[in-house]
């Protein structure tokens, strides 16, 4: 409680002294070397499905003035990222990290079958159900079902297009994905980070782009004079390092088939 009261006093002081600092975040163009590499990332079909629906562009954003809503950073994960980077990364190294490509691709997913269902496990908490589609049986290669199949139901499990991304709302930029990679790059001395920036300044797209935590407390993140900023993660007066139990992400899926009869039309 004493530590909490001390940190609260510091927070109140910082909120007073740094009022408006989030509204003057620096934004720069990508280097000429990075531009073609970043544009290649957007050519992925899945990126076209989502990112092309709203105004977005690649740019370099100032790390310390990014508004953040994530309350913790996994330092073990940051260390793992850092060990995969050279001390002086090239433009290709940085873009690969920003877009989770190359040596920074997603971790292994294990699948087991039991009790009539399937269990998927991964070290990444980004593991998720992506989609369920109905396909023609001929679309499934190297598998022959018992009987004459009329349809195939396919469930996709994996990861999102895990690029470092942020959302602009007015004069503020909220980091929406990639906190650990941004932290790792900051530790290497980066002040700006390549980021896919989307614009939620218009009310009709803000609900679609803003994270749930921000939407639940818009006044705090978007209107208060001094919201939480990325640099607070490394401020010893405001942050604490604590041990936590390692966890594995688990997804469970079970197909529920029911057969009945209805009158013919």
FIBATI-313447 format. One line per field, with one value per residue (C-alpha): residue number from 0; x negated, y negated, z. Coordinates in pm, 1 decimal. Example, Ala and Ser with C-alpha at 12.3 -4.5 7.8 and 13.67 -1.06 7.14 Angstrom:
<sites>
num = 0; 1
u = -1230.0; -1367.0
v = 450.0; 106.0
w = 780.0; 714.0
</sites>
This chain:
<sites>
num = 0; 1; 2; 3; 4; 5; 6; 7; 8; 9; 10; 11; 12; 13; 14; 15; 16; 17; 18; 19; 20; 21; 22; 23; 24; 25; 26; 27; 28; 29; 30; 31; 32; 33; 34; 35; 36; 37; 38; 39; 40; 41; 42; 43; 44; 45; 46; 47; 48; 49; 50; 51; 52; 53; 54; 55; 56; 57; 58; 59; 60; 61; 62; 63; 64; 65; 66; 67; 68; 69; 70; 71; 72; 73; 74; 75; 76; 77; 78; 79; 80; 81; 82; 83; 84; 85; 86; 87; 88; 89; 90; 91; 92; 93; 94; 95; 96; 97; 98; 99; 100; 101; 102; 103; 104; 105; 106; 107; 108; 109; 110; 111; 112; 113; 114; 115; 116; 117; 118; 119; 120; 121; 122; 123; 124; 125; 126; 127; 128; 129; 130; 131; 132; 133; 134; 135; 136; 137; 138; 139; 140; 141; 142; 143; 144; 145; 146; 147; 148; 149; 150; 151; 152; 153; 154; 155; 156; 157; 158; 159; 160; 161; 162; 163; 164; 165; 166; 167; 168; 169; 170; 171; 172; 173; 174; 175; 176; 177; 178; 179; 180; 181; 182; 183; 184; 185; 186; 187; 188; 189; 190; 191; 192; 193; 194; 195; 196; 197; 198; 199; 200; 201; 202; 203; 204; 205; 206; 207; 208; 209; 210; 211; 212; 213; 214; 215; 216; 217; 218; 219; 220; 221; 222; 223; 224; 225; 226; 227; 228; 229; 230; 231; 232; 233; 234; 235; 236; 237; 238; 239; 240; 241; 242; 243; 244; 245; 246; 247; 248; 249; 250; 251; 252; 253; 254; 255; 256; 257; 258; 259; 260; 261; 262; 263; 264
u = 0.0; -288.1; -435.9; -95.6; -46.0; -394.7; -333.4; 6.2; -155.3; -409.3; -130.8; 64.3; -249.8; -327.0; 32.1; -4.1; -353.9; -303.2; 47.7; 85.3; -231.8; -34.7; 104.7; -236.5; -359.2; -616.1; -528.4; -776.4; -790.0; -954.3; -1304.3; -1330.7; -1485.4; -1190.0; -905.3; -903.4; -951.8; -655.3; -431.3; -505.0; -350.8; -21.0; 1.0; 94.9; 457.7; 567.1; 425.2; 626.6; 946.6; 915.0; 662.6; 784.5; 1132.0; 1011.4; 756.5; 413.2; 49.0; -295.7; -492.2; -745.6; -584.7; -750.8; -755.9; -744.5; -432.8; -220.8; 95.4; 109.9; 386.2; 204.4; 121.2; -177.6; -479.6; -617.4; -990.5; -1072.1; -901.0; -1088.6; -1416.2; -1326.3; -1261.8; -1590.3; -1791.0; -1652.5; -1775.5; -2124.9; -2253.5; -2235.1; -1931.6; -1891.4; -1573.9; -1475.6; -1534.2; -1313.6; -1027.4; -1039.6; -1002.8; -728.6; -527.6; -615.4; -783.0; -1099.7; -1272.6; -1006.7; -713.8; -454.3; -539.8; -440.8; -80.3; -19.0; 305.9; 437.5; 765.0; 956.8; 1310.9; 1461.3; 1292.6; 968.7; 728.5; 483.9; 201.1; -62.0; -302.4; -147.1; 164.5; 254.3; 374.8; 736.3; 1016.9; 993.1; 1286.4; 1518.4; 1599.7; 1783.1; 1582.7; 1630.4; 1475.8; 1240.8; 1077.0; 925.8; 616.4; 449.4; 757.1; 1035.0; 1334.9; 1528.2; 1832.8; 1940.6; 1885.1; 2106.1; 1939.2; 1634.6; 1646.2; 1308.9; 1217.1; 909.8; 701.1; 393.2; 286.8; 391.7; 191.0; -36.7; -190.1; -281.8; 17.9; 171.8; 487.0; 503.2; 787.2; 758.8; 405.5; 335.3; 204.6; 300.9; 76.5; 313.8; 74.2; -292.1; -378.7; -651.5; -824.4; -809.8; -958.7; -1240.9; -1321.9; -1317.9; -1570.2; -1793.0; -1785.8; -1499.2; -1303.0; -1067.8; -917.6; -762.2; -388.3; -75.7; 130.8; 508.8; 730.7; 1028.9; 1085.7; 1421.8; 1697.9; 1830.0; 1505.2; 1388.1; 1595.8; 1445.2; 1082.2; 1045.3; 957.3; 1229.5; 1040.0; 1020.8; 1386.3; 1488.9; 1310.8; 1281.4; 1253.8; 949.1; 755.3; 870.6; 960.6; 767.5; 467.9; 216.7; 316.9; 89.2; -209.5; -456.9; -741.5; -556.0; -651.1; -1014.6; -957.6; -1074.2; -850.3; -537.0; -619.0; -712.4; -871.5; -690.9; -718.4; -418.2; -333.8; -402.3; -88.8; -3.6; 283.6; 540.8; 826.4; 1081.3; 1314.3; 1590.8; 1821.6; 2183.0; 2369.2; 2746.5; 2970.3; 3347.2; 3630.9; 3838.4; 4129.1; 4019.2; 4107.6
v = 0.0; -234.7; -167.5; -224.9; -557.0; -668.6; -572.4; -744.7; -1067.3; -1042.9; -971.1; -1278.8; -1488.2; -1351.4; -1411.6; -1775.1; -1834.4; -1648.3; -1761.9; -1754.5; -1554.2; -1276.9; -1529.1; -1616.4; -1268.1; -1261.3; -1092.3; -1047.4; -880.6; -540.2; -538.7; -474.5; -136.6; -33.8; -150.5; 137.9; 393.1; 257.0; 236.8; 602.4; 689.6; 527.0; 747.6; 1048.4; 1142.0; 1135.2; 784.8; 671.3; 800.9; 584.0; 304.7; 190.1; 112.6; -187.8; -466.2; -328.5; -396.1; -290.7; -548.1; -585.3; -683.5; -813.7; -530.3; -712.9; -919.9; -628.2; -592.9; -243.3; -44.8; 285.3; 298.5; 532.6; 637.0; 991.6; 931.3; 1294.0; 1258.1; 931.7; 1110.8; 1384.1; 1122.5; 948.8; 1269.8; 1309.2; 961.6; 846.6; 540.4; 331.5; 465.8; 389.5; 246.7; 602.3; 726.7; 451.6; 501.1; 878.3; 817.5; 558.1; 799.4; 1131.7; 1270.5; 1467.9; 1574.1; 1387.4; 1593.5; 1730.5; 2011.4; 2374.3; 2478.5; 2827.6; 3012.8; 3308.9; 3496.9; 3629.6; 3671.1; 3605.1; 3267.1; 3094.5; 2895.4; 2641.3; 2502.4; 2236.2; 2018.3; 1713.8; 1553.7; 1443.6; 1797.3; 1772.9; 1915.0; 1743.3; 1868.9; 2155.6; 2221.3; 2482.0; 2621.4; 2866.6; 3201.1; 3187.8; 2880.5; 3099.9; 3272.8; 3591.3; 3709.6; 3946.9; 3967.2; 4288.1; 4252.3; 3995.5; 3654.5; 3362.9; 3089.2; 3025.3; 2801.5; 2640.5; 2451.5; 2228.5; 2185.7; 1964.8; 1608.1; 1262.9; 1058.3; 963.2; 636.9; 357.2; 130.1; -178.6; -385.5; -761.7; -939.7; -1313.5; -1415.3; -1096.9; -759.5; -445.1; -139.7; 146.2; 434.3; 522.6; 387.9; 643.5; 587.4; 210.1; 256.8; 470.9; 212.6; -66.5; 131.5; 138.3; -241.3; -301.5; -622.8; -567.7; -240.1; -136.7; -108.8; -49.3; -351.2; -352.5; -655.7; -638.7; -1012.6; -976.0; -852.7; -593.9; -391.7; -455.6; -170.7; 67.5; -34.8; -131.7; 146.7; 253.1; 112.6; -229.4; -228.7; -146.1; -455.5; -700.4; -1002.5; -863.2; -757.9; -1011.8; -1326.4; -1334.9; -1573.2; -1295.0; -933.6; -631.7; -644.9; -383.4; -542.4; -464.9; -97.7; -184.7; -448.5; -290.3; -528.7; -394.6; -33.7; 276.6; 603.6; 899.9; 1278.7; 1448.1; 1805.1; 1889.1; 1970.5; 2145.9; 2039.7; 2314.0; 2334.2; 2612.3; 2707.6; 2964.4; 3045.5; 3095.7; 3296.5; 3342.4; 3525.6; 3475.6; 3482.8; 3192.3; 3183.2; 3156.3; 2840.8
w = 0.0; 72.3; -272.9; -430.4; -254.4; -356.8; -721.9; -717.2; -599.4; -883.2; -1134.2; -1024.9; -1055.2; -1402.2; -1515.1; -1414.7; -1553.3; -1882.7; -1974.3; -2353.8; -2419.9; -2594.2; -2843.3; -2988.0; -3083.6; -3362.0; -3693.0; -3978.9; -4318.7; -4355.2; -4497.5; -4871.1; -4788.7; -4572.2; -4796.8; -5051.3; -4772.5; -4577.1; -4884.4; -4956.1; -4619.1; -4725.0; -5033.5; -4821.4; -4902.0; -4538.3; -4495.8; -4795.5; -4636.0; -4324.8; -4358.9; -4700.4; -4562.0; -4360.9; -4415.7; -4327.0; -4401.6; -4294.0; -4097.3; -3817.7; -3486.1; -3171.8; -2917.9; -2586.0; -2666.3; -2786.1; -2575.4; -2422.0; -2254.5; -2191.0; -1821.7; -1833.2; -2038.6; -2034.2; -1996.4; -2073.2; -2410.4; -2471.7; -2396.0; -2644.3; -2912.5; -2839.0; -2873.1; -3225.6; -3326.8; -3410.9; -3226.4; -3544.1; -3735.7; -4105.8; -4261.1; -4359.6; -4002.7; -3859.5; -4107.5; -4052.0; -3678.8; -3726.2; -3944.2; -3771.9; -4082.0; -4144.0; -3823.6; -3625.0; -3753.8; -3516.4; -3270.2; -3308.8; -3244.3; -3108.2; -3176.7; -2979.2; -3008.7; -2710.7; -2581.3; -2922.6; -2954.0; -3044.7; -2830.0; -2974.3; -2757.9; -2817.3; -2622.8; -2795.5; -2651.4; -3005.3; -3085.5; -3200.3; -3414.6; -3751.9; -3957.4; -4043.9; -4409.9; -4618.1; -4910.4; -5191.6; -5091.4; -5392.4; -5240.1; -4966.2; -5098.0; -4974.6; -4785.6; -4894.5; -4660.5; -4606.7; -4831.9; -5090.1; -4934.0; -5037.3; -4830.8; -4612.6; -4307.1; -4239.4; -3923.9; -3939.7; -3624.8; -3604.6; -3553.6; -3665.0; -3914.7; -3631.4; -3752.8; -3516.2; -3555.8; -3402.2; -3433.3; -3459.8; -3283.7; -3323.8; -3227.7; -3030.2; -3144.7; -2952.6; -2982.9; -3065.7; -3135.1; -3089.5; -2743.8; -2679.5; -3013.8; -2963.2; -2615.3; -2759.1; -3026.9; -2769.1; -2562.4; -2871.8; -2882.3; -3128.6; -3063.4; -3358.7; -3477.4; -3812.9; -3760.2; -3967.2; -3869.2; -3914.0; -3867.6; -3630.8; -3606.5; -3780.1; -3549.3; -3795.8; -3785.1; -3429.8; -3283.1; -3537.0; -3488.3; -3123.0; -2874.8; -2630.9; -2330.0; -2494.3; -2598.4; -2242.5; -2108.4; -2397.7; -2172.3; -1993.0; -2303.2; -2561.0; -2366.4; -2038.1; -2041.4; -1976.5; -2060.1; -2000.8; -2238.5; -2355.2; -2162.9; -1838.5; -1883.0; -1811.7; -1543.6; -1217.0; -1025.0; -1195.3; -1287.9; -1089.9; -1199.0; -1044.8; -1097.7; -1257.3; -1352.5; -1716.5; -1912.7; -2237.1; -2461.0; -2516.8; -2768.2; -2752.5; -3036.4; -3043.5; -3334.1; -3230.3; -3496.1; -3472.0; -3714.1; -3744.4; -3999.8; -4129.5; -4379.3; -4742.3; -4936.3
</sites>
